Amino acid sequence: MSEDRWSARDTTPSAIEAALRDLLARRYRAGRPFVPARVMNLVVIVERAFRGEVENRLARVGRYHPSRLILCAVEHGRRTLDAVATVAAPPGEPRAGELAVGRERVEIDMGPAHLGRLDTIVDALVVPDLTTMVWAPHGHDDGVEALRRLANIVLIDSQDLPDPAAAFARAEDLTRSAYVVDLAWLRSTPWRERVAATFDPPPLRRSLGEIDRVGVRHREDSAAAGALFCGWLASRLGWRPESLDRRGARLHGHSRARRHQVTIDLEAVELGAPGLAGVTIEMASGAAVTLERGPGGLRAQRRDPDGSERRWTVLGASRGEGGILGEGVRQALLRDPTYAPALRAARVMLA
Amino acid sequence: MAVRTREEAAENPLVEGLERLPVPPTSLVIFGVSGDLARRKLLPALYNLAHEGALPERFNLLGVSRRQLSDDDFRAQARRSIEEFSRREPDPPVLEELLSHMQYLAIPFDDTEGYGRLARCLGRLDEEAGLPLNRAYYLSTAPEFFPVIVENLKSADLHRHDAAEVRAIIEKPFGTDLPSSRALQAVVSSVFREHQVFRIDHYLGKETVQNVMALRFANMLFEPVWNRNYIDHIQITAAEDLGIGSRAGYYDQAGALRDLVQNHMLQLVALTCMEPPASFEADKVRDEKVKVFTAIRPPTPEDVLVNTVRAQYTGGTSGGGEVVGYLEEEGVPAGSHTETYAALKLEVNNWRWAGVPIFLRTGKRLTRKVTEIALLFKPVPHQAFQTSGSVGVQPNTIVLSVQPNEGVTVTLDAKIPGPRMRIRPVNMEFLYGSAFMSQSPEAYERLILDAMRGDATLFTRNDEVDAQWSIIDSILGAWHARDGDGPLPSYPAGSAGPPEADELLGPGREWRKL
C-alpha cells in the first residue's frame, strides 16, 4: 500500500478536511495519482485503548471496504483533538485495464466530552452525497445519538450487549431514524437462505403451514442471532410471537400460527465462532429438516413422515467474523425489508 | 412440468428480502467437460457459486466427455482447473465437498447406449436425493455435436421429466449462418420447448452490459435525449490487441463478423437501442431486443459495398514487439479471405432512431483492447462562445465502457479558467471500481445460476438469433461473392484499423480514438 500521511495535534475538523484535499493534490503533483473510491463514509467510534482490535476487524473486511473511514478514538481525560489523515492506494503501478483506487482514512483522538457534539466534528469530514454509516462497537451511545442526523445507516451487533432484549430495544429505536445493519442478523443469513431454499420446491412450500416446532442452537453469546432467526420465521409466516421462558441454557415458548401452536426452543451450545450452530424445523406430519454447521457447508438432514432419513451437505464457505463485518459494510448499500419485522417479533419473544 | 397447482404457484414467503434467491435442486450435466471452456470458466464458476453458498441445496455435476476417465481422474482435473482459474483462492473444505458432488461419464456424443447410462445415473441421483432433481444439460462441445446431443437426449427420453424441469444450455455459436442456425433450431425445437432453451452469449452476463439497461431505464437524465433528436451517431467498438493465437482453425472459419458482431456486438446494439420494456421479465426484455433487430434492414449487396469494410492485419508492431500478419499466422491457409477486422454501418429504422447511423467495428491486433458503446450527440444549434484560442464547444458524448475499464463517461464542455470565455471538453466519469470496490462475479457464474433458476432474461431467444443471422448473412453473402476480387484491404498490426473504415463514417465524423 503506498500511503501519504498528515498529522496534527490540537487540530480542528476544517484543518483535517483541508489536509485530505491537500494530500490528494500532492499525490497528483507527484505523478502518483489514483481515483478516490466513492462508496461510503464509515464513522467508527471506539475506545482508544481497544482500537487495535477494531482495526484488526476492519483489516479482515475483505473486498467491501468503506471508501472514507473516520475513526473516532475516545480517550478519557482528553480535551483536544489530535488527528492523522492518510490516503492510500495499492502498491505499484496498476495492471493494464485496472484502476488504482485510493482510500482515505482519518483517525481522531478525542475525549468523552466531544461525543455529545460529534456531529460538528464529523460533518466536515464526510464526503457529501455519499452514504454515511456509523458503527460504535464499544457502546458510546451518546456519540451515535449525536450523529443521528448524519447517519443514513447504523451498524450494530445485537450480541454486543449481554442482554439481547436491551439490544433489540436499542435496535428498534435506531430503525426510526436510520437503516440498521445488524451483524447478529447477518450471522443468521446463510441459515435463512437455506431454510428458504429447503421449502422452495412447490411440494414442500405447503408444509410451511405445518411447522410445529423450531429449535435453534447457538453459541452462548449469540442468542440474539437465534432470536432474530425465530423472529424472521414468525414474521414471514404470520405467527403471533409470545414471550419465551428461560430454562437453564434454553429459552422455551410458543408462537401462535393460524390454526396451531408452534414450539420455539433456543438453546446455547458450545461453538468456536459466534452465531448459530444448528436449526431444526419440525412439521406436524413428523417430517423434519435439520441444518448443522460443518466443514465446507451446512450438514443437512431431512426426516420424512415415514421416518426415513437423508443427509447431505449444502455447499458454502464460512465467512468468518471478518466476512460478517464486510457483509455488514456491503449490506449498507442494500435494503432488507425483513429485518425490522423480524426484530419486532424477536423483541416480543425475549420480552 | 405440466400445469402448476395452486400450491406450486404460491409465493415462497421466506424468499422476501434474501439477496440470493433459492435455486431449485439440480443435476447439471456438462457435455464437453474436458474442453477449454469448462476448464477455464465453467468449473471455476461452479466453485465460486459453491463458495458463496449460491448453488442449489441439492446439487450434482455430471461431467460428460468422450475421453475415458475415472471419477477420481475427473475430480483431479477439476481441482486443477479450479485452483488455476478461480477468481478466488479455493477454500479446501468447500472444494473437497464440491468435488465429492462431481461424477464423470465417458460417452461418445453419438453413442445412444451412453445416454442410457446417463439416464440411469440421473435417476440414481434423484433417488439419493429423495426428490426429482431438475436437469440442466450444458452443451459446451464443438458446435457440430449440438444437434447430435440434443437428439440423443430425446432418444433416451432425457428431454422431459414429469416432476422436474429440464433445461438445455447451449454455448455459442448457434449456427454459422442463417441456414445452419435454422437447421440447428429445427432440431432443438423438435426436442425442447423454447422456455427450456438457454442460448449463451456470455457478454450478457457481464455486469457492465447489464448496466446499459440500468443506466438507460433507471435514470431520468439520459432517456429524454436518447434518440434521433439529440444523437448524431453511435459507435460500438470491440477491439483486441491480440492476434488469433493458436485458434487459426476456428478463426479462419469464423472471421470477425461471426466471432463478435453476430452475437456480442448486435446484443450491444439491441441494449442501446431498445425501448424500455414494461418489466424486466425475460420475454418482455427479449421482445424489445427483437424489435430492434427486425428494424435493422438486412443490407443488399449494394449496401454492403458502401456500408461495410473488411480487412486483415499485416505484420507490424504490437505491444513493443514485431508480430506477423494474419496470413503468416500458423494454421492460416494461404490466400485466406477471412476478415480479422470488420466495420459496418447499420440503421435502426424506427421512430426513435431513423437517420441515426450506428457504426460497429471490431478487429484483432488493433492498438489496444477496448469494448465500448459511444453515443455522440449533435452539436448545439448556436455557438455563442468564441472559438479562437481553444478547442471550442464540442458535441457531448456518452461512453459506456464494457472492458477493460468498466464505467460511464460523459463529456461536457466547460470554461477554461482564465479571463476569457474559452471552452474545452471535460470528462465526468463513473467508474465501477471506485464506486463499488467489489469484484464483479464472472459472467458465467451469473449465467449458470440464472439457467438453473429458469430465468432467461440474459439468454438469447430463437427469434433474436434468427434476426441476428438475417443481418449478418446478407453481409457474408455479399463479401463471399467478391472473394475472387483479390486480397482484402489490410491494416498493420498495432494500428487503429484500415483507412477504408474511416471513409465509412462520412464527412464530419471520425472514429473515436482506441
Interface residues (C-beta under 8 A of the other chain):
Chain A: V35 P36 A37 R38 V39 R63 Y64 H65 S67 A96 G97 E98 L99 V101 T189 P190 R192 E193 R194 V195 A196 A197 T198 F199 D200 P201 P202 P203 R205 R206 L208 L233 R236 L237 G238 P295 G296 G297 A300 R302 D304 S308 R310 W312 T313 V314 L315 G316 A317 R330 L334 D336 P337 T338 Y339
Chain B: R4 T5 E7 E8 A9 A10 N12 P13 L14 V15 E16 G17 L18 E19 R20 P22 V23 P24 P25 A50 H51 E52 G53 L55 P56 E57 R58 F59 D91 P93 V94 L95 E96 E97 L98 H101 E128 A129 G130 L131 K369 Q403 P404 N405 L431 G433 S434 A435 F436 M437 S438 Q439
